[in-house]
Amino acid sequence: MLAVRELTKRYGGTTAVDALTFDVRPGQVTGFLGPNGAGKSTTIRLLLGLDRPTSGRALVNGRRYTDLPRPEREVGALLDGGAAHPGRSARAHLLALARATGLPRRRVDEVLGTVGLTDVAGRRVGGFSLGMRQRLGIAAALLGDPGCLVFDEPVNGLDIDGVRWVRGLMRDLADEGRTVFVSSHLMTEMQQVADRLVVVGGGRLVTEAPMAELIEAWSHARTVVRTPDPGILADRLRGRGAHGRRVDVEQGRDGGLRVQGAGPEEVGDAAHRAGVRVHALYREEASLERAYLELTEGTVRHAASGSGAPRGADAALARDGGDGDARRDRGRRAERDDGRRADPDGGTGGTTGRDGHGQDHDAVEEDR
Ligand SMILES: Nc1ncnc2c1ncn2[C@@H]1O[C@H](COP(=O)(O)OP(=O)(O)OP(=O)(O)O)[C@@H](O)[C@H]1O
């Protein structure tokens, strides 16, 4: 079990993680979803004791990582599949890790078998493909047979076979009763594998719910109508659904109206009665992907060079009048979203050079 409580991490003027609270439970794959810069890697680093929180707690089985007597037996992590020394063989790499953490040698052959690297275990890691390195990273994470597993963007750069294999493995690990926490910025990927989602944006929690619930809540069709008189039509449509249904209308940034609760026929008839011209009218199927993009809109951290972060959120707030907690949060996040680290890769500074257990405790320092 992993737990994050009011977790906050600031790097100078940037709040990477902002009062985040959520649980990751055993027996499930929990997806950790958010756009680039949302704070996923920072949260994971805090969980693994690779960085210190500014405030709040990140707990593994109820304790801080640094307080765990045998952390490698409780949590394993894949943070950087390419972290093994290129001159070493896969087996030598895992043997070194096993020795360093006092794990039995037999675990090395077991995990090599689990990840399908037995036949190439004697080959130098330098000659490994990305997929093989990723498997090796996962083998390292599994070495201590931990109950919790954390995978940071595990399918990045993998071909379809590799992606399927990672998905299957995560499922198996969860079915064995382990806690599986996997980060991604791709909703489509999460939809394939996660039982539950924790969505973050701008360092804050956007939503946390079982996948089935999110699909149910977000997967409904809406009607799009383009007209030169959107205000008149919106007024006619709002709150006047057939059969007592509630109709919600919001205006997109492109000027078109998005109508929830009324189909194209109903909208077309309403336009006709109002004497409003219609330039386009169609049904748009909602998807979880689009819902995710809307929820996290405006939370993406932009380059510091004056690109100005909050355009998307401002537009979204303007069009929906600021109703809804997630959208209010989105606006607040956007207001705060005024800085980022100087590192041009915008990525996970200080996460390299570690093994699969995230043992390099002093690898990261803040405010550089
Ligand atoms: N060591 C650091 N020093 C300064 N700022 C940092 C550091 N690490 C992360 N940040 C900043 O904190 C914010 C969150 O970054 P983080 O890497 O946690 O996001 P992420 O969700 O993992 O995104 P990505 O998918 O791009 O890695 C970003 O604005 C990032 O630039």
The ligand as a Tripos MOL2 file, in Angstrom:
@<TRIPOS>MOLECULE
LIG
   31    33     1     0     0
SMALL
NO_CHARGES

@<TRIPOS>ATOM
      1 N1         14.9320   18.8730   -9.4600 N.pl3     1 LIG1
      2 C1         14.0860   19.8100   -9.8740 C.ar      1 LIG1
      3 N2         14.3940   21.1210   -9.7570 N.ar      1 LIG1
      4 C2         13.5470   22.0840  -10.1660 C.ar      1 LIG1
      5 N3         12.3120   21.8390  -10.7070 N.ar      1 LIG1
      6 C3         11.9560   20.5670  -10.8430 C.ar      1 LIG1
      7 C4         12.7930   19.4730  -10.4400 C.ar      1 LIG1
      8 N4         12.1410   18.3210  -10.6970 N.ar      1 LIG1
      9 C5         10.9360   18.6590  -11.2540 C.ar      1 LIG1
     10 N5         10.8330   20.0040  -11.3390 N.ar      1 LIG1
     11 C6          9.6690   20.7450  -11.8710 C.3       1 LIG1
     12 O1          8.5300   20.2880  -11.1910 O.3       1 LIG1
     13 C7          7.4400   20.1560  -12.0820 C.3       1 LIG1
     14 C8          6.9220   18.7400  -12.0710 C.3       1 LIG1
     15 O2          7.8670   17.8980  -12.7150 O.3       1 LIG1
     16 P1          7.7540   16.3180  -12.7920 P.3       1 LIG1
     17 O3          8.9660   15.8250  -13.5310 O.co2     1 LIG1
     18 O4          7.4910   15.7730  -11.4540 O.co2     1 LIG1
     19 O5          6.4570   16.1460  -13.6900 O.3       1 LIG1
     20 P2          5.9460   14.8640  -14.4700 P.3       1 LIG1
     21 O6          4.4760   14.8130  -14.2610 O.co2     1 LIG1
     22 O7          6.7290   13.6730  -14.0830 O.co2     1 LIG1
     23 O8          6.2120   15.2580  -15.9600 O.3       1 LIG1
     24 P3          7.0160   14.4640  -17.1060 P.3       1 LIG1
     25 O9          6.0670   13.4570  -17.6130 O.co2     1 LIG1
     26 O10         7.3130   15.5620  -18.0850 O.co2     1 LIG1
     27 O11         8.2530   13.9100  -16.4560 O.co2     1 LIG1
     28 C9          7.9390   20.6140  -13.4350 C.3       1 LIG1
     29 O12         7.6260   21.9880  -13.5870 O.3       1 LIG1
     30 C10         9.4150   20.4230  -13.3330 C.3       1 LIG1
     31 O13        10.0730   21.2860  -14.2280 O.3       1 LIG1
@<TRIPOS>BOND
     1     1     2 1
     2     2     3 ar
     3     2     7 ar
     4     3     4 ar
     5     4     5 ar
     6     5     6 ar
     7     6     7 ar
     8     6    10 ar
     9     7     8 ar
    10     8     9 ar
    11     9    10 ar
    12    10    11 1
    13    11    12 1
    14    11    30 1
    15    12    13 1
    16    13    14 1
    17    13    28 1
    18    14    15 1
    19    15    16 1
    20    16    17 2
    21    16    18 1
    22    16    19 1
    23    19    20 1
    24    20    21 2
    25    20    22 1
    26    20    23 1
    27    23    24 1
    28    24    25 2
    29    24    26 1
    30    24    27 1
    31    28    29 1
    32    28    30 1
    33    30    31 1
@<TRIPOS>SUBSTRUCTURE
     1 LIG1         1 GROUP 0 **** ****
